[in-house]
Amino acid sequence: MKFDTAYSLSLEEKLSIYDVRELNFDETTAFDSDKERFLCPNDECRAAFAPSNGLTTFNAKNVNYLRTPHFKNTPGTRHIDGCRYASHKAGTAESEDEREESFPSEFVLTRRQYQHKTPVSGPEGVTPQTSQKTPSSHTSTSHNCSDTTPDKTSVFAHPVECYVSNIDNKDKLKGMPLKIGEHTATYWAFFKKIEYLQDNKGLIYWGRIKEIKDYTSSLRIDFEKKVWLDKKPYSVNVYLNKKLIENYRKRKAFLEQVKAAMGNERPLYCFFYGVTPELKQVPSKKKPEQTFGVFSADIENLDHLIIREAPGLES
Ligand SMILES: [Zn+2]
């Protein structure tokens, strides 16, 4: 049985596994999912047991993962009768874990604020922030607190995993709605191969990475596929400003992704949202008096860019 959400004892709210990954990689937050306690998201079920009746995580800390991250029962986890998170069969097939089945209907562009309600260390008692605490799971900052599928996410990896792990099921992707900003489309329509970026602006573009070049003040991700315009092929790339990376709260994890891509041992893909590469004229290296055209964009928000393996995308 895999769980789309779990209740975090220290944060006193329900988190998706992608929220947990965000917290693990966030260098500004002291959070380690191995030391946290996650409980059944079903309120009634959770209330019936002691807080020691916990769940475990899968792929919560792997920067580069292939199999879909999730929460799962430990061999000793108990649930009340009728809890939808109870395992029905022993030895459930591993294949059940291979795809993301909880499709958020909205990708929220502002980052979710996670507040540690229980001080990690320090004296017993009340810290100033806890006075703002509202009871149980109805804080205004959390997006959704039902015990079913989380409806919204602010973690880009979540819709990307929905797409990648279900790529062999086009009908499913064509049937699932996704809202980003003012736009609503299906998962299928929102994800656009980089070579077709001229079809529409404001989508999630993706493509296989050809190489990543390291310049003085930026990294440049070059895509393998080219964009065709007036019967001519143009290269596509995105620039990542190094200052943006230096100040990124998930810097270490991000650089690990980049390093893997530069080593280029396996095919890697880049997904991004927020900018649409446009045709620009840049000076030629060999003949600076000449220019050539390239589709290019500057990434503005690293939260909305992912480099990952994605087997099955090109079959
Ligand atoms: Zn339960």
Residues whose N, C-alpha, C, O or C-beta is under 5 A from the ligand:
A	BS01	ZN	C40 N42 C45 H79 I80 C83 Y85
